[in-house]
């Protein structure tokens, strides 16, 4: 069997001078704007990190705890017991969908690679 792989690179670059524009006018975040975006776990902004933190907060608020192997969104977080751990992990598995409505904008400067793999005999 032979495989063909196609990799398509894409780069988004926004000039730093646009940082002074209002967020609604530029509709993206620079990597240094994690705090401005309300992130507490990640120090560098990314859309994926924003969605993860949204899911983390939703699961924490719903279950009242955070498992030992997840970042703690604030100090003095209650560690999950077995029941809380199941609650938290279930919500994290579906949490990103619930967070799509919040303003996790794209990153102003980003690299992306789209991979297409085809196999044939």
ChimeraX commands (.cxc) that place a marker at each C-alpha (Angstrom):
marker #1 position 0.00,0.00,0.00 radius 0.5
marker #1 position 1.28,3.44,-0.91 radius 0.5
marker #1 position 0.49,6.60,0.97 radius 0.5
marker #1 position 0.32,10.14,-0.26 radius 0.5
marker #1 position 0.58,12.97,2.20 radius 0.5
marker #1 position -0.24,16.59,1.46 radius 0.5
marker #1 position 0.73,19.24,3.98 radius 0.5
marker #1 position -0.67,22.73,3.46 radius 0.5
marker #1 position 0.83,25.46,5.63 radius 0.5
marker #1 position -1.06,28.60,6.56 radius 0.5
marker #1 position 0.19,31.60,8.48 radius 0.5
marker #1 position -1.78,34.45,9.98 radius 0.5
marker #1 position 0.21,37.51,10.91 radius 0.5
marker #1 position -1.28,40.72,12.27 radius 0.5
marker #1 position 0.97,43.74,12.54 radius 0.5
marker #1 position 1.65,44.73,16.16 radius 0.5
marker #1 position 0.51,48.27,15.42 radius 0.5
marker #1 position -3.07,46.94,15.28 radius 0.5
marker #1 position -2.87,46.04,18.96 radius 0.5
marker #1 position -4.22,49.50,19.77 radius 0.5
marker #1 position -7.48,48.74,17.96 radius 0.5
marker #1 position -10.47,47.63,20.01 radius 0.5
marker #1 position -10.94,43.85,20.15 radius 0.5
marker #1 position -14.23,44.00,18.26 radius 0.5
marker #1 position -12.48,45.86,15.42 radius 0.5
marker #1 position -9.60,43.39,15.02 radius 0.5
marker #1 position -11.45,40.24,16.25 radius 0.5
marker #1 position -8.32,38.45,17.44 radius 0.5
marker #1 position -5.98,38.26,20.44 radius 0.5
marker #1 position -2.21,38.61,20.45 radius 0.5
marker #1 position -0.30,35.95,22.39 radius 0.5
marker #1 position 0.53,38.46,25.11 radius 0.5
marker #1 position -3.15,39.17,25.82 radius 0.5
marker #1 position -4.00,36.06,27.87 radius 0.5
marker #1 position -4.85,38.12,30.94 radius 0.5
marker #1 position -6.95,40.54,28.89 radius 0.5
marker #1 position -8.90,37.53,27.56 radius 0.5
marker #1 position -9.55,36.44,31.15 radius 0.5
marker #1 position -7.25,33.41,31.15 radius 0.5
marker #1 position -5.85,32.39,34.53 radius 0.5
marker #1 position -4.11,29.10,33.76 radius 0.5
marker #1 position -2.37,29.99,30.50 radius 0.5
marker #1 position -0.01,32.95,30.27 radius 0.5
marker #1 position 0.08,32.99,26.45 radius 0.5
marker #1 position -3.21,33.36,24.60 radius 0.5
marker #1 position -4.48,30.70,22.21 radius 0.5
marker #1 position -8.03,29.89,21.16 radius 0.5
marker #1 position -7.54,26.28,22.25 radius 0.5
marker #1 position -6.30,27.42,25.69 radius 0.5
marker #1 position -9.29,29.73,26.05 radius 0.5
marker #1 position -11.74,26.92,25.27 radius 0.5
marker #1 position -9.90,24.60,27.68 radius 0.5
marker #1 position -10.09,27.15,30.50 radius 0.5
marker #1 position -13.77,27.74,29.83 radius 0.5
marker #1 position -14.40,23.99,30.10 radius 0.5
marker #1 position -12.24,23.83,33.23 radius 0.5
marker #1 position -14.21,26.60,34.96 radius 0.5
marker #1 position -17.58,25.10,33.95 radius 0.5
marker #1 position -16.60,21.66,35.27 radius 0.5
marker #1 position -15.15,23.17,38.47 radius 0.5
marker #1 position -18.28,25.19,39.18 radius 0.5
marker #1 position -20.62,22.29,38.40 radius 0.5
marker #1 position -18.71,19.57,40.28 radius 0.5
marker #1 position -17.20,21.73,43.04 radius 0.5
marker #1 position -13.74,20.23,42.68 radius 0.5
marker #1 position -10.77,19.69,40.35 radius 0.5
marker #1 position -8.86,16.39,39.95 radius 0.5
marker #1 position -5.24,16.34,41.06 radius 0.5
marker #1 position -3.94,16.05,37.49 radius 0.5
marker #1 position -5.69,19.17,36.13 radius 0.5
marker #1 position -4.50,22.76,36.56 radius 0.5
marker #1 position -6.28,24.60,39.35 radius 0.5
marker #1 position -8.05,27.74,38.11 radius 0.5
marker #1 position -7.70,29.49,41.48 radius 0.5
marker #1 position -6.16,28.99,44.92 radius 0.5
marker #1 position -7.68,26.73,47.58 radius 0.5
marker #1 position -9.45,24.45,45.09 radius 0.5
marker #1 position -11.07,21.33,46.53 radius 0.5
marker #1 position -9.49,18.13,45.25 radius 0.5
marker #1 position -12.01,15.71,43.73 radius 0.5
marker #1 position -12.96,12.45,45.34 radius 0.5
marker #1 position -14.01,9.53,43.12 radius 0.5
marker #1 position -17.53,10.86,42.44 radius 0.5
marker #1 position -16.28,14.40,41.81 radius 0.5
marker #1 position -13.57,13.07,39.51 radius 0.5
marker #1 position -16.15,11.28,37.34 radius 0.5
marker #1 position -18.36,14.39,37.26 radius 0.5
marker #1 position -15.42,16.61,36.30 radius 0.5
marker #1 position -14.06,14.34,33.57 radius 0.5
marker #1 position -17.50,13.83,32.03 radius 0.5
marker #1 position -18.02,17.58,31.82 radius 0.5
marker #1 position -14.52,18.19,30.44 radius 0.5
marker #1 position -15.22,15.65,27.69 radius 0.5
marker #1 position -18.19,17.72,26.48 radius 0.5
marker #1 position -17.21,21.13,27.84 radius 0.5
marker #1 position -15.64,22.61,24.72 radius 0.5
marker #1 position -18.98,22.40,22.89 radius 0.5
marker #1 position -20.64,24.34,25.71 radius 0.5
marker #1 position -17.95,27.00,25.46 radius 0.5
marker #1 position -18.24,27.77,21.76 radius 0.5
marker #1 position -20.61,30.66,22.48 radius 0.5
marker #1 position -18.05,32.63,24.53 radius 0.5
marker #1 position -15.59,35.04,23.01 radius 0.5
marker #1 position -12.57,32.80,22.52 radius 0.5
marker #1 position -11.34,34.72,19.52 radius 0.5
marker #1 position -8.67,33.57,17.14 radius 0.5
marker #1 position -5.02,34.35,17.73 radius 0.5
marker #1 position -3.73,37.32,15.70 radius 0.5
marker #1 position -0.50,35.54,14.79 radius 0.5
marker #1 position -0.67,31.81,14.20 radius 0.5
marker #1 position 0.76,28.95,12.18 radius 0.5
marker #1 position -1.40,26.08,11.03 radius 0.5
marker #1 position -0.68,22.94,9.06 radius 0.5
marker #1 position -3.45,21.01,7.37 radius 0.5
marker #1 position -2.56,17.38,6.77 radius 0.5
marker #1 position -4.25,15.18,4.19 radius 0.5
marker #1 position -3.26,11.53,4.07 radius 0.5
marker #1 position -4.48,9.18,1.34 radius 0.5
marker #1 position -3.70,5.50,1.04 radius 0.5
marker #1 position -4.15,3.33,-2.02 radius 0.5
marker #1 position -3.09,-0.10,-3.23 radius 0.5
marker link #1:1,2 radius 0.2
marker link #1:2,3 radius 0.2
marker link #1:3,4 radius 0.2
marker link #1:4,5 radius 0.2
marker link #1:5,6 radius 0.2
marker link #1:6,7 radius 0.2
marker link #1:7,8 radius 0.2
marker link #1:8,9 radius 0.2
marker link #1:9,10 radius 0.2
marker link #1:10,11 radius 0.2
marker link #1:11,12 radius 0.2
marker link #1:12,13 radius 0.2
marker link #1:13,14 radius 0.2
marker link #1:14,15 radius 0.2
marker link #1:15,16 radius 0.2
marker link #1:16,17 radius 0.2
marker link #1:17,18 radius 0.2
marker link #1:18,19 radius 0.2
marker link #1:19,20 radius 0.2
marker link #1:20,21 radius 0.2
marker link #1:21,22 radius 0.2
marker link #1:22,23 radius 0.2
marker link #1:23,24 radius 0.2
marker link #1:24,25 radius 0.2
marker link #1:25,26 radius 0.2
marker link #1:26,27 radius 0.2
marker link #1:27,28 radius 0.2
marker link #1:28,29 radius 0.2
marker link #1:29,30 radius 0.2
marker link #1:30,31 radius 0.2
marker link #1:31,32 radius 0.2
marker link #1:32,33 radius 0.2
marker link #1:33,34 radius 0.2
marker link #1:34,35 radius 0.2
marker link #1:35,36 radius 0.2
marker link #1:36,37 radius 0.2
marker link #1:37,38 radius 0.2
marker link #1:38,39 radius 0.2
marker link #1:39,40 radius 0.2
marker link #1:40,41 radius 0.2
marker link #1:41,42 radius 0.2
marker link #1:42,43 radius 0.2
marker link #1:43,44 radius 0.2
marker link #1:44,45 radius 0.2
marker link #1:45,46 radius 0.2
marker link #1:46,47 radius 0.2
marker link #1:47,48 radius 0.2
marker link #1:48,49 radius 0.2
marker link #1:49,50 radius 0.2
marker link #1:50,51 radius 0.2
marker link #1:51,52 radius 0.2
marker link #1:52,53 radius 0.2
marker link #1:53,54 radius 0.2
marker link #1:54,55 radius 0.2
marker link #1:55,56 radius 0.2
marker link #1:56,57 radius 0.2
marker link #1:57,58 radius 0.2
marker link #1:58,59 radius 0.2
marker link #1:59,60 radius 0.2
marker link #1:60,61 radius 0.2
marker link #1:61,62 radius 0.2
marker link #1:62,63 radius 0.2
marker link #1:63,64 radius 0.2
marker link #1:64,65 radius 0.2
marker link #1:65,66 radius 0.2
marker link #1:66,67 radius 0.2
marker link #1:67,68 radius 0.2
marker link #1:68,69 radius 0.2
marker link #1:69,70 radius 0.2
marker link #1:70,71 radius 0.2
marker link #1:71,72 radius 0.2
marker link #1:72,73 radius 0.2
marker link #1:73,74 radius 0.2
marker link #1:74,75 radius 0.2
marker link #1:75,76 radius 0.2
marker link #1:76,77 radius 0.2
marker link #1:77,78 radius 0.2
marker link #1:78,79 radius 0.2
marker link #1:79,80 radius 0.2
marker link #1:80,81 radius 0.2
marker link #1:81,82 radius 0.2
marker link #1:82,83 radius 0.2
marker link #1:83,84 radius 0.2
marker link #1:84,85 radius 0.2
marker link #1:85,86 radius 0.2
marker link #1:86,87 radius 0.2
marker link #1:87,88 radius 0.2
marker link #1:88,89 radius 0.2
marker link #1:89,90 radius 0.2
marker link #1:90,91 radius 0.2
marker link #1:91,92 radius 0.2
marker link #1:92,93 radius 0.2
marker link #1:93,94 radius 0.2
marker link #1:94,95 radius 0.2
marker link #1:95,96 radius 0.2
marker link #1:96,97 radius 0.2
marker link #1:97,98 radius 0.2
marker link #1:98,99 radius 0.2
marker link #1:99,100 radius 0.2
marker link #1:100,101 radius 0.2
marker link #1:101,102 radius 0.2
marker link #1:102,103 radius 0.2
marker link #1:103,104 radius 0.2
marker link #1:104,105 radius 0.2
marker link #1:105,106 radius 0.2
marker link #1:106,107 radius 0.2
marker link #1:107,108 radius 0.2
marker link #1:108,109 radius 0.2
marker link #1:109,110 radius 0.2
marker link #1:110,111 radius 0.2
marker link #1:111,112 radius 0.2
marker link #1:112,113 radius 0.2
marker link #1:113,114 radius 0.2
marker link #1:114,115 radius 0.2
marker link #1:115,116 radius 0.2
marker link #1:116,117 radius 0.2
marker link #1:117,118 radius 0.2
marker link #1:118,119 radius 0.2
marker link #1:119,120 radius 0.2
marker link #1:120,121 radius 0.2
view
